[in-house]
Amino acid sequence: MTNISLLSKSKSFNGEVRRYSHKSTSLSCDMKFHVYVPSKSSTPSSVLWFLSGLTCTDENFIQKSGAIQYASQNNIFLVCPDTSPRGITIENAEDKWQGPGFGAGYYLNSTTDKYKAHFQMFTYITKELFELINKEFTDTININKHSIFGHSMGGLGAISLFIKTNGQYKSVSAFSPISNPVNCDWSLHSFKEYLGTENKEAWLQYDPCHLLKNYDGKPFDLLVDQGSADEFFNDLKFDNLELACKENSKINLIARLQDGYNHGYFYISTFIKDHIEYHSKHLNK
Ligand SMILES: N[C@@H](CCC(=O)N[C@@H](CSC=O)C(=O)NCC(=O)O)C(=O)O
């Protein structure tokens, strides 16, 4: 018995863009997500997860990134989750697009009384939705071939989820990630609200720079693109990311400062082909 409801589908590059809804047990609310299903092939598709940034839903990437063409060419099944629980009430909610709140789940499991009932995005992405995709599309995908990438808050999420799940994903990359959230006022504010105002150790468990500096697993590549004209450049701490990776010989950082590009989807769509081909190479090793 299926646990997902099809909301829409459209043919695209010989495959299908589909939007589904389901009742999330980890978030205790109804959630939506998009997938791209490549055209039928004798080889099961590899799976590539994209984690979106602040203010996004499951629609921004699939509509604006230009990824579908390259996913089709590389037999890649795309998964585009939402960025927070939806349709619930947050008592005394804050009206800040950087969070905490809707569109700003930071891909972490909240422990504070105000948010913990619904803001469990780490578990939602890495367990609940991961298992749902493997179950519902088991005839289409290779359940052992998943990779992950993301943008901004989603770049933070891709790097932290990759490291914290010990090999669940074959490869990782990021566009303009929030690399050091504990050293940026607005992301630290969300971390304090989600994880506790004095709980520095908990914040660090979701901070890419801290995780990269202290990583002690199998060596891996990390492709990161960063626009030089990014309006959030000083908040994203690209330099701290480079330093954290330089200090750890297990991480092969491929850092690309892209001259003149800003933070938005026109920049993402310029380099999306490179990222999809990077993941395809790692998924087909
Ligand atoms: N203040 C604006 C800007 C919000 C913004 O730029 N969001 C980015 C991600 S930022 C870090 O995670 C984004 O992806 N926006 C969606 C898009 O389609 O561009 C606002 O309030 O929107």
The ligand as a MOL file (V3000), in Angstrom:
LIG
                    3D

  0  0  0     0  0            999 V3000
M  V30 BEGIN CTAB
M  V30 COUNTS 22 21 0 0 0
M  V30 BEGIN ATOM
M  V30 1 N 15.4850 37.9970 1.4360 0
M  V30 2 C 15.1060 37.2010 0.2790 0
M  V30 3 C 16.2580 36.2940 0.0070 0
M  V30 4 C 16.1090 34.8500 0.4050 0
M  V30 5 C 17.0590 34.0320 -0.4680 0
M  V30 6 O 17.8850 34.5300 -1.1970 0
M  V30 7 N 16.8830 32.7330 -0.3740 0
M  V30 8 C 17.7340 31.8390 -1.1660 0
M  V30 9 C 18.4570 30.8890 -0.2230 0
M  V30 10 S 19.3150 31.7950 1.0150 0
M  V30 11 C 20.0140 30.6330 2.0610 0
M  V30 12 O 19.5490 29.5230 2.2610 0
M  V30 13 C 16.8760 31.1040 -2.2030 0
M  V30 14 O 17.2130 30.0110 -2.6410 0
M  V30 15 N 15.7520 31.7460 -2.5640 0
M  V30 16 C 14.7780 31.0840 -3.4280 0
M  V30 17 C 14.8700 31.4680 -4.8850 0
M  V30 18 O 14.0900 30.9070 -5.6750 0
M  V30 19 O 15.7340 32.3040 -5.2150 0
M  V30 20 C 13.7650 36.5690 0.5050 0
M  V30 21 O 13.1540 36.9280 1.5010 0
M  V30 22 O 13.3380 35.7670 -0.3210 0
M  V30 END ATOM
M  V30 BEGIN BOND
M  V30 1 1 1 2
M  V30 2 1 2 3
M  V30 3 1 2 20
M  V30 4 1 3 4
M  V30 5 1 4 5
M  V30 6 2 5 6
M  V30 7 1 5 7
M  V30 8 1 7 8
M  V30 9 1 8 9
M  V30 10 1 8 13
M  V30 11 1 9 10
M  V30 12 1 10 11
M  V30 13 2 11 12
M  V30 14 2 13 14
M  V30 15 1 13 15
M  V30 16 1 15 16
M  V30 17 1 16 17
M  V30 18 2 17 18
M  V30 19 1 17 19
M  V30 20 2 20 21
M  V30 21 1 20 22
M  V30 END BOND
M  V30 END CTAB
M  END
